[in-house]
């Protein structure tokens, strides 16, 4: 074990010594348990995702739970393993045998991408849980999802043994929310496989292939998990949160790019004018001026901007 790994483990053990426990799960995974209240956030995250947080470098699920006075169970992978490891199956079997999840009034499973897959697949261990999965894969079994060729490293992984087909593992949950960008074709195809009465499919247009990064940029991912932990998350509440996309540079750039590729110069100009004016972004103002000039040369007149409600 190199020094970086030793320091990493020492940090997790130090946290665990105060409020719970730290435990390696095989060679490639580990778990951090933080015990605080009858609300539990179970998150599936990679070490790379955690270390990308330069401020604290702590699991996102753990940080939310810590700040809200809740409990956290963070399952951490050293790489993109999709958490397909017999050591993890055995660990969740142990939790079930010990009736671990029955000690909590509310349990939320959270993950993004491979972590979203694992969150959905593992939720079968906690009946009545809530699942928040961002762009999850339903499976990467080539007989069911051979159309998804993005992850050649999974060809030797088994998605047909225990905790395998994630949508089937949701049958015992209270509610699951699957977030994805409908313009990301493969993510949308996976999301369609999750369609079940207990699942709310949440098509977030123009959020991109990494919804976690998009929601973080909008500063609403924490609100989503907090609402889930409080038992208040609903589609209508999320769409209220999602209004924050209008202030997200990442979102606006993707929307402008979509309009450009769709050859909708009038809409693109209107959007660039609104963003450039309301948010004082010179790049968008310059793009608007270029489009407005080009459209004027073509004899196209842009509509006047609408006054905001309450404006003089």
GUKOLKE-488244 format. One record per residue: residue in one letter; z, x, y of N, C-alpha, C in turn. Coordinates in steps of 0.1 Angstrom, whole numbers, padded with zeros to 4 digits, always signed. Layout:
N
aZXYZXYZXY
...
//
This chain:
312
x+0000+0008-0012+0000+0000+0000+0000+0009+0012
x-0010+0007+0022-0010+0015+0034+0000+0010+0044
x+0001+0018+0055+0011+0015+0065+0009+0002+0071
x-0003-0002+0074-0006-0015+0080-0001-0026+0071
x-0003-0025+0058+0001-0035+0049+0017-0036+0048
x+0022-0024+0048+0037-0023+0048+0043-0029+0060
x+0038-0026+0072+0043-0032+0085+0041-0047+0085
x+0029-0052+0080+0026-0066+0079+0037-0073+0071
x+0039-0068+0059+0049-0074+0050+0063-0074+0056
x+0066-0063+0062+0080-0062+0068+0082-0072+0079
x+0071-0075+0087+0072-0086+0097+0075-0099+0091
x+0068-0103+0080+0070-0115+0074+0083-0116+0067
x+0088-0106+0061+0101-0105+0055+0112-0107+0065
x+0110-0101+0077+0120-0102+0088+0121-0117+0092
x+0110-0123+0094+0110-0138+0097+0117-0146+0087
x+0114-0143+0074+0119-0151+0063+0134-0149+0061
x+0139-0137+0064+0153-0134+0063+0162-0144+0071
x+0156-0148+0082+0163-0157+0092+0164-0171+0087
x+0153-0176+0082+0152-0191+0080+0145-0195+0067
x+0142-0187+0058+0135-0191+0046+0133-0180+0036
x+0121-0178+0032+0118-0167+0022+0103-0163+0024
x+0101-0151+0019+0087-0145+0018+0085-0141+0004
x+0073-0144-0001+0070-0141-0015+0055-0138-0017
x+0052-0126-0023+0038-0123-0027+0034-0133-0038
x+0021-0137-0037+0016-0145-0048+0004-0138-0054
x+0006-0130-0064-0004-0122-0070-0007-0110-0060
x-0019-0104-0062-0023-0093-0054-0029-0096-0041
x-0034-0108-0039-0042-0111-0027-0036-0122-0018
x-0025-0128-0022-0019-0139-0014-0004-0137-0013
x+0001-0144-0003+0015-0144+0000+0019-0157+0007
x+0032-0160+0006+0037-0173+0012+0049-0170+0021
x+0050-0176+0032+0061-0175+0041+0067-0189+0043
x+0080-0191+0040+0086-0204+0041+0097-0203+0052
x+0096-0213+0062+0105-0214+0073+0111-0228+0072
x+0124-0228+0070+0132-0241+0067+0139-0245+0080
x+0136-0257+0085+0142-0261+0097+0145-0276+0098
x+0136-0284+0093+0138-0299+0095+0130-0306+0084
x+0131-0319+0083+0124-0327+0073+0110-0329+0075
x+0104-0323+0086+0089-0323+0088+0084-0309+0084
x+0074-0309+0075+0068-0297+0070+0054-0295+0073
x+0050-0284+0078+0036-0281+0080+0032-0270+0070
x+0022-0274+0061+0017-0264+0051+0004-0260+0055
x+0003-0247+0058-0010-0242+0064-0016-0231+0054
x-0029-0230+0054-0036-0221+0046-0045-0212+0055
x-0041-0200+0057-0047-0191+0067-0050-0177+0061
x-0060-0170+0067-0063-0157+0062-0056-0147+0072
x-0054-0135+0066-0047-0125+0075-0056-0122+0087
x-0069-0122+0086-0078-0119+0097-0076-0130+0108
x-0075-0143+0104-0073-0153+0113-0060-0151+0121
x-0050-0147+0114-0036-0146+0120-0036-0134+0129
x-0042-0123+0125-0042-0111+0133-0051-0112+0145
x-0060-0122+0145-0069-0124+0157-0060-0130+0169
x-0049-0135+0166-0039-0139+0176-0032-0127+0182
x-0037-0122+0192-0032-0109+0197-0018-0110+0203
x-0014-0122+0207-0001-0123+0213+0010-0122+0203
x+0010-0130+0192+0020-0130+0182+0016-0125+0168
x+0004-0128+0165-0001-0125+0151+0008-0131+0141
x+0009-0144+0142+0017-0152+0133+0009-0164+0128
x+0011-0169+0116+0004-0181+0112+0004-0193+0122
x-0007-0199+0124-0008-0210+0134+0002-0221+0130
x+0001-0225+0117+0010-0236+0113+0025-0232+0115
x+0028-0220+0112+0042-0216+0114+0046-0217+0129
x+0037-0212+0138+0040-0213+0152+0043-0227+0157
x+0034-0236+0153+0036-0250+0157+0049-0255+0152
x+0052-0253+0139+0065-0258+0133+0077-0251+0140
x+0076-0239+0143+0087-0232+0150+0090-0238+0163
x+0079-0240+0171+0081-0245+0184+0086-0260+0185
x+0082-0268+0174+0086-0282+0173+0099-0284+0166
x+0105-0273+0161+0118-0274+0153+0115-0280+0139
x+0103-0277+0134+0100-0282+0120+0100-0271+0110
x+0098-0274+0098+0096-0265+0087+0082-0261+0085
x+0079-0249+0079+0066-0244+0077+0065-0237+0064
x+0054-0239+0057+0050-0232+0045+0036-0226+0047
x+0035-0213+0050+0023-0207+0053+0018-0199+0041
x+0006-0203+0035+0000-0196+0024-0011-0187+0030
x-0010-0174+0028-0018-0164+0035-0027-0157+0025
x-0040-0156+0028-0049-0148+0019-0053-0135+0026
x-0054-0125+0018-0058-0112+0024-0073-0112+0028
x-0081-0121+0022-0095-0122+0025-0100-0136+0023
x-0113-0139+0024-0118-0152+0021-0119-0155+0007
x-0108-0159+0001-0106-0162-0013-0108-0176-0017
x-0108-0185-0007-0107-0199-0009-0095-0203-0016
x-0085-0194-0017-0072-0196-0023-0074-0200-0038
x-0084-0195-0044-0087-0198-0058-0080-0187-0066
x-0068-0189-0069-0060-0179-0076-0049-0186-0085
x-0049-0182-0098-0039-0188-0107-0024-0186-0102
x-0022-0176-0094-0008-0174-0088-0005-0185-0079
x-0015-0190-0071-0012-0201-0062-0010-0214-0069
x-0018-0216-0080-0017-0228-0088-0003-0229-0093
x+0002-0217-0099+0015-0216-0105+0026-0219-0095
x+0024-0214-0083+0034-0216-0072+0035-0231-0069
x+0024-0237-0067+0025-0252-0064+0030-0260-0075
x+0027-0256-0088+0033-0262-0099+0048-0261-0099
x+0053-0249-0095+0067-0247-0094+0073-0256-0083
x+0066-0257-0072+0071-0266-0061+0072-0281-0066
x+0062-0285-0073+0062-0299-0079+0074-0300-0089
x+0076-0291-0098+0086-0292-0108+0100-0292-0101
x+0101-0285-0090+0114-0285-0082+0116-0296-0073
x+0106-0305-0072+0106-0317-0063+0108-0312-0049
x+0101-0300-0046+0103-0294-0033+0098-0303-0021
x+0087-0310-0023+0081-0318-0012+0089-0330-0010
x+0097-0335-0020+0104-0347-0018+0116-0345-0009
x+0119-0333-0005+0130-0330+0005+0125-0333+0019
x+0113-0336+0021+0107-0337+0035+0103-0351+0037
x+0105-0356+0049+0101-0369+0053+0086-0370+0056
x+0081-0359+0061+0066-0359+0064+0061-0345+0061
x+0049-0345+0054+0043-0332+0050+0028-0333+0055
x+0024-0322+0063+0011-0321+0068+0005-0308+0062
x-0007-0310+0056-0015-0298+0051-0026-0295+0061
x-0027-0283+0065-0037-0279+0075-0044-0266+0070
x-0057-0266+0074-0065-0254+0072-0079-0256+0078
x-0086-0245+0079-0100-0245+0085-0109-0237+0076
x-0121-0242+0074-0131-0235+0065-0125-0234+0051
x-0124-0222+0045-0118-0221+0032-0104-0226+0032
x-0097-0224+0043-0083-0230+0044-0083-0245+0044
x-0093-0251+0050-0094-0265+0049-0097-0270+0035
x-0105-0263+0028-0107-0266+0014-0094-0266+0006
x-0087-0255+0008-0074-0253+0001-0064-0264+0005
x-0063-0267+0018-0054-0277+0022-0056-0291+0015
x-0069-0294+0015-0073-0307+0008-0070-0306-0007
x-0074-0295-0013-0072-0294-0028-0057-0293-0032
x-0049-0287-0024-0035-0285-0027-0027-0297-0024
x-0032-0306-0015-0024-0318-0011-0020-0327-0022
x-0027-0326-0034-0024-0334-0045-0009-0331-0050
x-0003-0320-0046+0010-0317-0050+0021-0325-0042
x+0017-0331-0031+0026-0338-0022+0021-0352-0019
x+0025-0362-0028+0020-0375-0026+0025-0381-0012
x+0016-0388-0005+0019-0393+0008+0017-0384+0019
x+0012-0372+0017+0010-0362+0028-0001-0366+0037
x-0002-0359+0048-0013-0360+0058-0021-0347+0057
x-0034-0348+0057-0042-0336+0056-0051-0335+0069
x-0051-0323+0075-0059-0320+0087-0068-0308+0082
x-0081-0311+0080-0090-0301+0075-0102-0299+0084
x-0104-0287+0088-0115-0284+0098-0127-0277+0091
x-0138-0284+0091-0150-0279+0084-0147-0274+0070
x-0141-0282+0062-0138-0277+0049-0150-0278+0039
x-0150-0270+0029-0160-0271+0019-0153-0281+0008
x-0161-0290+0003-0156-0298-0008-0155-0291-0021
x-0164-0282-0023-0165-0273-0035-0176-0264-0033
x-0176-0253-0040-0187-0243-0040-0192-0241-0054
x-0189-0251-0062-0195-0251-0076-0210-0253-0075
x-0218-0244-0080-0232-0244-0078-0239-0257-0083
x-0232-0263-0093-0238-0276-0099-0237-0287-0089
x-0227-0287-0080-0225-0298-0070-0229-0294-0056
x-0228-0281-0053-0231-0276-0039-0240-0264-0039
x-0249-0264-0048-0259-0253-0049-0267-0251-0036
x-0267-0262-0028-0275-0262-0015-0268-0253-0005
x-0255-0250-0007-0248-0242+0003-0248-0227-0001
x-0257-0220+0006-0259-0206+0002-0253-0196+0012
x-0243-0201+0019-0237-0192+0029-0227-0182+0024
x-0222-0184+0012-0211-0177+0007-0214-0170-0007
x-0222-0160-0007-0226-0154-0020-0214-0148-0027
x-0204-0145-0020-0192-0138-0026-0184-0148-0035
x-0188-0161-0034-0180-0170-0043-0187-0173-0056
x-0198-0166-0059-0205-0169-0071-0197-0167-0084
x-0188-0158-0083-0180-0155-0095-0167-0163-0095
x-0164-0171-0085-0152-0179-0084-0154-0192-0092
x-0143-0197-0098-0144-0210-0104-0139-0221-0095
x-0147-0231-0093-0142-0243-0086-0142-0255-0095
x-0141-0253-0108-0141-0264-0118-0128-0264-0126
x-0119-0255-0123-0106-0256-0130-0096-0263-0121
x-0083-0260-0122-0073-0267-0115-0074-0266-0100
x-0071-0277-0093-0072-0279-0079-0086-0276-0074
x-0096-0281-0082-0110-0276-0080-0118-0284-0070
x-0121-0297-0073-0129-0305-0064-0121-0311-0053
x-0121-0306-0041-0111-0310-0031-0111-0325-0028
x-0122-0332-0027-0121-0346-0023-0113-0354-0034
x-0114-0351-0046-0106-0358-0056-0091-0356-0055
x-0088-0344-0049-0073-0341-0048-0067-0349-0037
x-0075-0357-0029-0069-0364-0018-0065-0378-0022
x-0066-0382-0034-0064-0396-0038-0049-0401-0035
x-0040-0391-0035-0026-0395-0033-0021-0393-0019
x-0029-0389-0010-0024-0387+0004-0023-0400+0011
x-0015-0400+0022-0015-0411+0031-0027-0412+0039
x-0031-0400+0045-0043-0400+0054-0048-0386+0055
x-0061-0385+0055-0068-0372+0057-0078-0373+0068
x-0079-0362+0076-0088-0361+0087-0097-0349+0085
x-0110-0351+0084-0119-0341+0082-0128-0339+0095
x-0126-0328+0101-0133-0325+0114-0145-0316+0111
x-0156-0319+0118-0168-0311+0116-0178-0314+0127
x-0188-0306+0128-0199-0308+0138-0211-0314+0130
x-0215-0326+0133-0226-0332+0126-0239-0325+0127
x-0240-0316+0137-0253-0309+0139-0253-0296+0130
x-0241-0293+0124-0240-0282+0115-0243-0288+0101
x-0256-0287+0096-0260-0295+0085-0252-0293+0073
x-0249-0281+0069-0241-0279+0056-0227-0284+0058
x-0221-0282+0069-0207-0287+0071-0207-0302+0070
x-0218-0309+0076-0219-0323+0075-0221-0328+0061
x-0228-0320+0053-0230-0324+0039-0217-0323+0031
x-0209-0313+0034-0196-0312+0027-0187-0323+0031
x-0187-0326+0044-0179-0337+0049-0182-0350+0043
x-0195-0353+0040-0199-0365+0034-0193-0367+0020
x-0191-0355+0013-0185-0356+0000-0170-0360+0000
x-0164-0359+0012-0150-0363+0013-0148-0378+0016
x-0159-0385+0018-0158-0399+0022-0150-0407+0012
x-0139-0412+0016-0130-0420+0008-0122-0429+0017
x-0116-0440+0011-0109-0449+0020-0097-0443+0028
x-0091-0432+0022-0080-0426+0029-0084-0415+0039
x-0097-0412+0040-0102-0401+0048-0109-0407+0061
x-0105-0401+0072-0112-0403+0085-0121-0391+0087
x-0134-0394+0087-0144-0383+0090-0145-0383+0105
x-0143-0371+0111-0143-0369+0125-0154-0360+0130
x-0166-0366+0133-0178-0358+0137-0177-0354+0151
x-0173-0341+0154-0172-0336+0167-0185-0329+0171
x-0193-0336+0179-0206-0331+0182-0205-0319+0191
x-0213-0309+0188-0214-0296+0195-0202-0288+0195
x-0193-0290+0186-0181-0282+0185-0184-0268+0177
x-0195-0269+0170-0200-0256+0163-0195-0254+0149
x-0198-0243+0143-0194-0241+0129-0180-0237+0127
x-0173-0235+0138-0158-0231+0137-0150-0241+0146
x-0147-0253+0140-0140-0263+0148-0127-0258+0153
x-0120-0249+0145-0107-0244+0149-0108-0237+0162
x-0118-0228+0163-0120-0221+0176-0123-0230+0187
x-0131-0240+0184-0135-0250+0194-0123-0258+0200
x-0115-0262+0190-0103-0270+0194-0093-0261+0201
x-0092-0249+0197-0083-0239+0204-0088-0237+0218
x-0101-0236+0220-0106-0233+0233-0104-0245+0242
x-0103-0257+0236-0100-0269+0244-0085-0271+0246
x-0077-0262+0239-0063-0263+0239-0057-0276+0234
x-0064-0281+0223-0059-0294+0217-0056-0293+0202
x-0058-0281+0196-0055-0280+0182-0040-0282+0179
x-0032-0276+0188-0018-0278+0187-0014-0293+0188
x-0021-0300+0197-0018-0314+0199-0021-0322+0186
x-0032-0318+0180-0036-0325+0167-0025-0323+0157
x-0020-0311+0155-0010-0309+0144+0003-0315+0148
x+0007-0315+0161+0019-0321+0165+0019-0336+0163
x+0007-0342+0166+0006-0356+0164+0007-0360+0149
x+0000-0351+0141+0001-0353+0126+0015-0352+0121
x+0022-0342+0126+0036-0340+0122+0045-0351+0126
x+0042-0358+0137+0050-0369+0142+0045-0382+0136
x+0035-0382+0127+0030-0394+0121+0022-0403+0131
x+0017-0397+0141+0010-0405+0151-0005-0402+0152
x-0010-0393+0144-0024-0389+0146-0033-0401+0141
x-0042-0405+0149-0052-0415+0146-0066-0411+0151
x-0077-0416+0147-0089-0413+0153-0090-0415+0168
x-0085-0427+0172-0085-0430+0186-0077-0420+0194
x-0066-0416+0189-0058-0406+0197-0065-0393+0198
x-0072-0389+0187-0079-0376+0187-0090-0377+0197
x-0098-0388+0198-0109-0389+0207-0103-0388+0222
x-0091-0392+0224-0085-0390+0237-0083-0376+0240
x-0077-0368+0230-0076-0354+0231-0089-0347+0234
x-0100-0352+0227-0113-0345+0227-0120-0346+0240
x-0115-0354+0250-0120-0355+0263-0119-0341+0270
x-0110-0333+0265-0108-0320+0271-0120-0311+0269
x-0130-0315+0260-0142-0307+0258-0150-0305+0271
x-0148-0314+0281-0156-0313+0293-0152-0300+0301
x-0140-0295+0298-0135-0283+0305-0137-0271+0297
x-0143-0272+0285-0144-0261+0276-0157-0254+0278
x-0157-0241+0282-0169-0233+0284-0177-0232+0271
x-0170-0230+0260-0177-0229+0247-0185-0242+0244
x-0178-0254+0246-0185-0266+0243-0197-0269+0252
x-0195-0266+0265-0206-0269+0275-0218-0260+0272
x-0215-0247+0269-0226-0238+0266-0234-0244+0254
x-0227-0248+0244-0234-0254+0232-0242-0266+0235
x-0236-0275+0244-0243-0287+0248-0256-0284+0256
x-0255-0274+0265-0266-0270+0273-0277-0265+0264
x-0273-0256+0255-0282-0250+0245-0289-0261+0237
x-0282-0271+0233-0288-0282+0225-0298-0290+0234
x-0295-0292+0246-0305-0299+0255-0317-0291+0257
x-0315-0278+0259-0326-0269+0261-0336-0269+0249
x-0330-0268+0237-0338-0267+0225-0344-0281+0222
x-0338-0292+0226-0343-0305+0225-0354-0308+0235
x-0356-0299+0245-0365-0301+0256-0362-0313+0264
x-0349-0314+0269-0345-0325+0277-0341-0319+0291
x-0350-0314+0299-0347-0307+0311-0340-0315+0321
x-0342-0328+0322-0335-0336+0332-0321-0337+0329
x-0317-0340+0316-0303-0341+0312-0297-0327+0313
x-0304-0317+0310-0298-0303+0311-0295-0300+0326
x-0304-0304+0335-0302-0301+0349-0290-0309+0354
x-0289-0322+0350-0278-0330+0354-0264-0324+0349
x-0264-0320+0337-0252-0314+0331-0248-0301+0339
x-0258-0292+0341-0256-0280+0348-0251-0282+0362
x-0257-0292+0369-0252-0295+0382-0238-0300+0382
x-0234-0309+0373-0221-0314+0372-0210-0303+0369
x-0214-0294+0360-0204-0283+0356-0204-0273+0367
x-0215-0269+0373-0216-0259+0383-0208-0264+0395
x-0208-0277+0398-0201-0282+0410-0186-0284+0408
x-0183-0292+0397-0169-0296+0395-0161-0284+0390
x-0167-0274+0383-0159-0263+0378-0162-0250+0385
x-0170-0250+0395-0174-0238+0403-0178-0227+0394
x-0189-0230+0386-0194-0220+0377-0208-0216+0382
x-0210-0204+0388-0223-0200+0394-0234-0200+0384
x-0231-0196+0372-0242-0195+0362-0248-0209+0360
x-0240-0219+0359-0246-0232+0357-0253-0237+0370
x-0247-0234+0381-0254-0238+0394-0268-0231+0395
x-0269-0219+0391-0282-0212+0391-0291-0218+0382
x-0286-0222+0370-0295-0228+0360-0300-0241+0365
x-0291-0249+0372-0295-0262+0377-0306-0260+0388
x-0304-0251+0397-0314-0248+0407-0327-0245+0402
x-0327-0236+0391-0340-0233+0385-0347-0245+0379
x-0339-0253+0372-0345-0265+0365-0349-0275+0376
x-0341-0277+0386-0345-0287+0397-0358-0283+0403
x-0360-0270+0406-0372-0265+0412-0384-0267+0403
x-0382-0264+0391-0393-0266+0381-0397-0281+0379
x-0387-0289+0379-0389-0304+0378-0396-0309+0390
x-0392-0304+0402-0398-0309+0414-0413-0305+0415
x-0416-0294+0410-0430-0289+0409-0438-0298+0400
x-0431-0305+0390-0438-0314+0381-0437-0328+0386
x-0431-0330+0398-0431-0344+0404-0419-0352+0398
x-0410-0345+0392-0398-0353+0386-0387-0351+0396
x-0381-0363+0400-0370-0363+0409-0357-0366+0402
x-0347-0358+0404-0334-0360+0397-0326-0371+0404
x-0319-0379+0396-0310-0389+0402-0299-0382+0410
x-0295-0389+0421-0284-0384+0429-0271-0384+0420
x-0262-0374+0422-0250-0374+0415-0241-0386+0418
x-0235-0392+0408-0226-0404+0411-0213-0399+0417
x-0208-0407+0426-0195-0404+0432-0184-0408+0422
x-0174-0399+0422-0162-0402+0413-0155-0414+0418
x-0148-0420+0409-0140-0432+0412-0129-0428+0422
x-0128-0435+0433-0117-0431+0442-0122-0422+0453
x-0134-0417+0452-0139-0408+0463-0143-0416+0475
x-0142-0409+0486-0145-0415+0499-0159-0419+0500
//
